[in-house]
Amino acid sequence: HIGAYRVRLGQGRELTFLDTPGHEAFTSMRARGASVTDIVVLVVAADDGVMPQTLEAIHHAKAAEVPIIVAVNKIDKPEAKPDNVKRQLSEHGLLAEDWGGDTLFVHVSAKTKQGIEELLESIFLQTEMLELKANPAKLAKGVIIEARLEKGRGPVVTALIQEGTLHAGDVVVAGQHFGKVRAMTNDRGENVTEAGPGVPVEVLGLDGVPQASDVIQALADEKSAKQVAEHRQMKAREQKITAPSKMSLEDLFTKLKSGEAKELSLILKADVQGSSEALQASLEKLSTPQVRVNVLHSGVGGITESDVMLASASNAVIIGFHVRPDTKARELAEQEGVEIQVYQIIYDAVEDVKKAMEGLLEPTRKEKYLGRAEVREVFNISKVGNVAGCYVIDGKLQRNANVRLLRDSVILHEGKLSSLKRFKDDAREVEKGYECGLGIEGYNDIKAGDVIECYQIEVVKTKLG
């Protein structure tokens, strides 16, 4: 499975489709300064209408500044309501051409194949307007769509060639890795010896696994490629040490005064839709002629890696209401320098943003994440209440620290541990990879699958400016 495929339409015309799971691909690429998609085809079911994931895809496409064509699917169904889809999408900035806007809408049915030719023609029409051209005679340059390590094959990357032509035997550098192209296969699984602009290929021969969104480039010789890769490895180590944050509430006022920032971009996640809408409305009211509060995306559920990549690409701050980032999202946020603020009361979130805009924000309390454990079993002990049998999946749990109980990344309770034990012995702390038993003070609604997150509050004196 290559993650991308070509559609051949005759008259020398070909299209490359990127297979999504997701919009993360082009957003993370934009965050790292590369662009992979020329056009986004947004597929919306005519019977279901606009879903939360549709809105997320729109926000990611807009962040990547890519034109959108809407394919209204399942048009063959009796309950299809294409005008309802148009109305819903118009509320999110996608106004159909026949309604006076500039977004192409095409009615299709994947089942009966109705409208598929029209959709492909619409894509070609859009490409002609964009005047997309590439020189196949240059040294190859493209972008990594997927990368993995395969037993018996070594590092395997799927690359989309954007300029020049990649040949078997070419020396390439991709991110912090280099190598000689040992073999290439196309989207049909056939071995090929070359790949030109717009062609997706699976490439073998690199000395390591690069990141999706890294640029892959052919160079004149192996010595140059090795030097480039080693230089990038050194720069990555330096960056890890200094990891600058993209945008934080703390430095917003300084950036406003110096003219570096004219708006505060936010991504909002909440436990329920009503809270998400209320928080967005309250924050957008804070906009002034000097600074605009721009909510790029709001949604329901825990903070995900996709949210972090969108924040990184757009220099945004993530605000969570009654929700938390999962472990991968938190690690990615640290890596990308993205600030995540979590609140239990809408007023507190609004006040912090307001104070940040006025230069009055003086955070004296900072949360230090310690670790998290997964509840495997729950035991009821008379006179004690519920005790959770847990496995520490990250960091460590500390007896005297604060804890919060998460269910599906939503905060259900915050408090203190009443007990922490390893087998029958009291423990001061339990590290990652170990099992433990714990109780939460005055709280019994614990279920298998819940996550216990452990943290400390540190008092920090901050200086503004």
C-alpha positions in Angstrom: 0.0 0.0 0.0 1.7 3.2 -1.2 -0.5 5.9 0.2 -0.9 7.6 -3.2 -2.2 6.5 -6.6 -2.3 7.7 -10.3 -5.4 8.0 -12.4 -4.6 7.8 -16.2 -7.2 9.5 -18.3 -5.8 9.3 -21.9 -4.5 12.1 -24.0 -1.4 12.0 -21.8 -3.4 13.3 -18.8 -2.7 11.9 -15.4 -3.7 12.8 -11.8 -2.1 11.7 -8.6 -4.4 11.3 -5.6 -3.1 11.2 -2.0 -4.8 8.6 0.1 -5.8 10.2 3.3 -5.9 9.2 6.6 -5.9 12.7 6.8 -5.3 16.1 6.4 -2.3 15.8 8.8 -0.1 15.1 5.7 -0.4 18.4 4.0 -0.7 20.4 7.3 2.5 18.9 8.8 4.2 19.5 5.5 3.2 23.2 5.5 4.4 23.4 9.1 7.9 22.3 7.8 7.8 24.6 4.8 6.8 22.1 2.1 3.6 21.7 0.1 2.4 18.5 -1.3 -1.2 19.0 -2.5 -2.2 21.3 -5.3 -6.0 20.7 -4.9 -8.1 19.2 -2.1 -11.2 17.2 -3.1 -13.5 17.4 -0.1 -16.0 14.4 -0.2 -19.3 15.1 1.6 -22.1 12.5 1.8 -25.4 14.0 0.4 -27.4 12.2 3.0 -25.2 12.8 6.1 -24.2 16.4 5.3 -21.3 18.2 7.0 -19.8 16.1 9.8 -17.2 17.2 12.5 -14.4 15.6 10.4 -15.5 17.6 7.3 -15.0 20.8 9.2 -11.6 19.6 10.4 -10.6 18.8 6.8 -11.7 22.3 5.7 -9.7 24.0 8.5 -6.6 22.0 7.5 -7.1 22.7 3.8 -7.5 26.5 4.5 -4.4 26.4 6.7 -2.4 24.8 3.9 -3.9 27.5 1.5 -5.0 24.9 -1.0 -8.1 25.3 -3.4 -11.0 23.1 -2.5 -13.4 21.2 -4.9 -16.4 19.7 -3.2 -17.6 16.2 -4.3 -21.1 15.7 -3.0 -21.2 11.9 -2.8 -24.1 9.3 -2.6 -26.2 11.5 -4.9 -28.0 8.3 -6.1 -29.7 7.9 -2.7 -33.4 8.9 -2.4 -32.6 10.8 0.8 -29.8 12.8 -0.8 -30.0 16.6 -0.1 -27.2 18.3 -2.1 -28.6 21.8 -1.4 -28.5 21.1 2.3 -24.7 20.3 1.9 -24.2 23.6 -0.1 -26.0 25.6 2.7 -24.0 24.0 5.5 -20.7 24.5 3.7 -21.6 28.1 2.8 -21.6 28.8 6.6 -18.0 27.7 6.6 -16.7 29.9 3.8 -17.3 27.5 0.9 -19.9 29.1 -1.4 -20.9 27.2 -4.5 -20.3 28.9 -7.9 -24.0 28.6 -8.8 -24.8 30.5 -5.5 -22.4 33.3 -6.4 -19.2 31.9 -4.9 -16.0 30.5 -6.3 -16.1 26.9 -5.0 -16.7 24.1 -7.5 -19.3 21.6 -6.4 -19.7 18.3 -8.3 -22.5 15.7 -7.6 -21.1 12.2 -7.7 -22.0 8.6 -6.8 -19.1 6.3 -6.0 -21.6 3.4 -6.4 -23.1 4.2 -9.9 -20.0 6.2 -11.1 -22.4 9.2 -11.8 -20.4 12.5 -12.0 -17.0 10.9 -11.8 -15.9 12.2 -15.3 -17.3 15.6 -14.4 -15.2 15.6 -11.2 -12.0 14.7 -13.0 -12.7 17.4 -15.6 -13.2 19.9 -12.8 -9.9 19.0 -11.3 -8.2 19.4 -14.7 -9.9 22.8 -15.1 -8.6 23.9 -11.7 -5.0 22.7 -12.6 -5.0 24.8 -15.8 -6.0 27.9 -13.8 -3.1 27.1 -11.3 -0.7 26.8 -14.2 1.2 23.8 -12.6 4.4 23.1 -14.4 7.6 21.1 -13.6 10.9 20.5 -15.4 11.5 16.7 -15.7 15.1 17.2 -16.8 16.4 18.5 -13.4 17.8 16.5 -10.5 14.8 15.1 -8.7 13.1 16.8 -5.7 10.0 15.7 -3.9 8.4 15.1 -0.5 8.1 12.1 1.7 4.4 11.0 2.2 5.1 7.9 4.4 8.2 6.3 5.8 8.6 3.0 7.7 11.1 0.3 8.6 10.3 -3.1 7.0 11.8 -6.4 8.0 14.0 -7.7 5.2 13.7 -4.5 3.2 15.0 -1.8 5.5 13.8 1.8 5.4 10.9 2.2 2.9 9.7 5.6 1.9 6.8 6.7 -0.3 7.8 9.8 -2.1 5.9 12.2 -4.4 8.3 13.6 -7.0 7.6 17.3 -7.6 10.5 18.4 -9.8 12.9 16.6 -12.1 13.1 12.8 -12.5 14.3 10.3 -9.9 16.3 7.3 -11.3 17.3 4.0 -9.8 20.9 4.4 -8.7 20.5 8.1 -7.9 22.1 9.4 -4.7 19.5 11.1 -2.5 19.1 12.9 0.8 15.8 12.9 2.8 15.7 14.8 6.0 18.6 13.5 8.2 19.2 10.4 6.1 20.9 9.6 2.7 21.5 6.7 0.4 21.4 5.3 -3.1 18.1 4.4 -4.7 18.3 0.6 -4.7 14.8 -0.1 -6.1 11.5 1.8 -6.9 7.9 0.6 -7.3 4.9 2.5 -8.5 1.4 2.7 -7.2 0.5 -0.6 -8.9 3.4 -2.4 -7.2 5.4 -2.6 -10.5 9.2 -2.1 -10.5 10.2 1.1 -12.2 13.6 2.7 -13.1 12.5 6.3 -13.1 9.8 8.6 -11.7 9.0 12.1 -13.0 7.0 15.1 -11.7 3.7 14.2 -10.0 4.6 10.5 -9.8 4.4 8.7 -6.4 6.9 5.9 -5.9 8.1 3.6 -3.1 11.9 4.0 -2.7 14.4 1.6 -1.0 18.0 2.4 -0.2 18.1 5.1 2.5 20.2 4.5 5.6 17.4 5.4 8.0 13.7 6.3 8.3 13.0 10.0 7.6 9.9 11.9 8.7 6.7 12.2 6.6 6.9 15.7 5.1 10.7 15.7 4.8 12.1 16.7 1.4 13.8 14.0 -0.7 16.4 15.4 -3.1 18.8 13.8 -5.6 22.4 15.0 -5.3 25.5 14.7 -7.5 27.5 12.3 -5.3 27.4 10.3 -2.1 29.9 12.5 -0.3 27.7 15.6 -0.7 24.6 13.6 0.4 26.4 12.3 3.5 27.6 15.8 4.4 24.1 17.3 4.1 22.6 14.5 6.2 25.2 14.8 9.0 24.8 18.6 9.0 21.1 18.2 9.4 21.5 15.7 12.2 23.8 18.2 14.1 21.2 21.1 13.5 18.4 18.8 14.8 20.4 18.1 18.0 21.0 21.8 18.5 17.4 22.6 17.9 16.3 20.0 20.4 18.4 21.7 23.1 17.1 25.2 22.3 13.5 24.2 21.0 11.9 27.7 20.7 8.2 28.0 21.3 6.0 29.1 18.4 3.6 31.4 20.2 2.6 31.5 23.9 0.2 33.6 25.8 3.1 34.8 27.9 5.0 36.4 25.0 1.9 37.6 23.1 2.0 41.2 24.4 5.7 41.6 23.6 5.1 40.4 20.0 2.1 42.8 19.7 4.2 45.8 20.9 7.1 45.0 18.5 4.6 44.5 15.6 5.6 40.8 15.2 2.0 39.7 15.9 -1.3 41.3 14.7 -3.5 38.3 15.7 -3.7 35.5 18.2 -4.6 32.2 16.4 -6.3 29.6 18.6 -7.3 26.0 18.4 -10.1 25.1 20.8 -11.0 21.6 22.0 -13.8 20.9 24.6 -15.6 18.0 26.1 -19.0 18.9 24.6 -20.1 21.0 21.5 -22.0 23.6 23.7 -18.8 24.4 25.6 -16.8 24.6 22.4 -19.2 27.1 20.9 -19.5 29.2 24.1 -15.7 29.4 24.5 -15.3 30.3 20.9 -17.9 33.1 21.1 -16.4 34.5 24.3 -12.9 34.5 22.9 -13.8 36.1 19.6 -15.5 39.0 21.4 -12.0 39.9 22.7 -10.9 41.0 19.2 -9.8 44.7 19.0 -8.7 46.9 16.1 -5.1 46.2 17.2 -5.3 42.4 17.6 -7.7 39.8 16.2 -8.6 36.6 18.0 -8.7 34.0 15.2 -10.2 30.6 16.1 -8.7 28.4 13.4 -10.5 25.2 14.5 -12.8 24.2 17.3 -13.9 20.7 18.0 -15.0 18.1 20.6 -12.7 15.5 22.2 -9.2 15.2 23.5 -6.3 17.2 22.0 -4.7 15.1 19.2 -1.5 15.1 17.2 -3.5 16.5 14.3 -4.4 19.6 16.5 -0.8 20.0 17.4 0.4 19.9 13.8 -2.3 22.5 12.8 -1.1 24.7 15.7 2.5 24.3 14.6 1.7 25.1 11.0 -0.4 28.2 11.9 1.6 29.5 15.0 -1.4 28.9 17.2 -2.0 28.3 20.9 -4.2 25.3 21.8 -6.8 25.8 24.5 -8.5 22.7 26.0 -11.7 22.9 28.1 -12.2 19.9 30.3 -10.0 17.9 27.9 -6.3 16.9 27.8 -3.7 16.0 25.2 -2.9 12.3 24.9 0.8 11.2 25.4 1.7 11.4 21.7 0.1 14.9 21.3 1.9 16.2 24.4 5.3 14.9 23.2 4.7 16.3 19.7 3.7 19.7 21.3 7.0 19.8 23.2 8.9 18.8 20.0 7.1 21.5 17.9 7.2 24.2 20.6 3.4 24.4 20.7 1.7 25.8 23.8 -1.3 23.9 25.3 -3.4 25.6 28.0 -6.1 23.6 29.7 -9.0 25.1 31.7 -11.9 23.9 33.8 -13.8 27.3 33.7 -14.5 29.3 30.6 -14.1 32.6 32.4 -10.5 31.6 33.4 -9.6 30.9 29.7 -11.1 34.2 28.6 -9.4 36.2 31.4 -6.0 34.7 30.5 -6.3 35.6 26.8 -7.6 39.1 27.7 -4.7 39.7 30.1 -2.2 38.3 27.6 -3.5 40.8 25.0 -3.2 43.7 27.5 0.3 42.6 28.7 -1.0 41.9 32.2 -0.6 38.1 32.2 1.7 37.1 35.0 1.5 33.3 35.3 2.7 32.4 38.8 1.5 28.8 38.7 2.8 26.4 36.1 1.8 22.8 35.7 4.6 20.2 35.6 3.5 16.9 34.0 4.9 13.9 35.9 3.3 10.9 34.2 0.2 8.8 33.6 -1.1 5.3 34.4 -3.9 3.2 32.8 -6.5 1.6 35.0 -6.5 -2.1 34.3 -8.8 -3.3 37.1 -11.0 -1.8 39.9 -11.4 -3.4 43.3 -14.0 -2.4 45.9 -12.5 -2.6 49.5 -14.9 -2.1 52.4 -14.2 1.0 54.5 -11.8 2.2 51.8 -13.9 2.4 48.6 -12.6 1.8 45.1 -9.0 1.0 44.5 -7.6 1.0 41.0 -5.0 -1.5 39.8 -2.9 0.5 37.4 0.0 0.2 34.9 2.3 3.3 34.6 2.5 4.0 30.8 4.5 7.2 30.9 6.8 9.1 33.4 5.9 8.3 37.0 3.2 8.6 39.7 4.0 10.4 42.9 2.2 9.9 46.2 2.0 13.6 47.1 1.3 15.0 43.7 -2.0 16.1 42.1 -4.0 13.8 39.9 -6.7 14.0 37.3 -8.9 11.2 36.1 -9.4 11.1 32.3 -12.0 9.0 30.4 -11.5 9.2 26.6 -9.2 12.3 27.1 -12.0 14.1 29.0 -11.3 15.3 32.6 -13.8 13.8 35.0 -12.1 14.6 38.3 -9.1 16.5 39.8 -7.8 15.8 43.2 -5.2 14.0 45.3 -4.2 10.4 45.8 -5.4 8.8 49.0 -3.0 5.9 48.6 -0.3 4.6 46.3 1.0 1.0 46.7 3.3 -1.5 45.1 1.9 -4.8 46.0 1.0 -4.4 49.7 3.7 -1.8 50.5 3.1 2.0 50.5 5.1 3.7 47.7 6.4 7.3 47.4 6.5 6.9 43.6 6.0 4.3 40.9 8.0 4.5 37.6 6.9 3.7 34.0 6.6 0.0 33.3 5.5 -0.9 36.8 2.1 -1.9 38.2 0.6 -0.2 41.3 -2.6 0.2 43.3 -4.1 3.6 44.0 -7.0 5.4 45.5 -8.3 8.9 44.9 -9.4 11.1 47.8 -13.2 11.2 48.1 -13.7 9.8 44.6 -15.0 6.3 43.6 -16.1 6.6 39.9 -13.1 4.8 38.5 -13.4 2.3 35.6 -11.0 0.0 33.7 -9.6 1.9 30.7 -9.5 5.3 32.6 -6.2 7.2 32.7 -4.8 8.7 35.8 -2.6 11.7 35.1 -0.1 12.9 37.7 1.2 16.5 37.9 2.6 19.2 40.2 1.9 22.9 40.3 5.1 25.0 40.4 5.1 28.6 41.4 7.0 30.6 38.8 7.9 34.3 38.9 7.6 35.7 35.4 8.8 39.0 34.1 7.0 40.6 31.1 8.8 42.1 28.1 
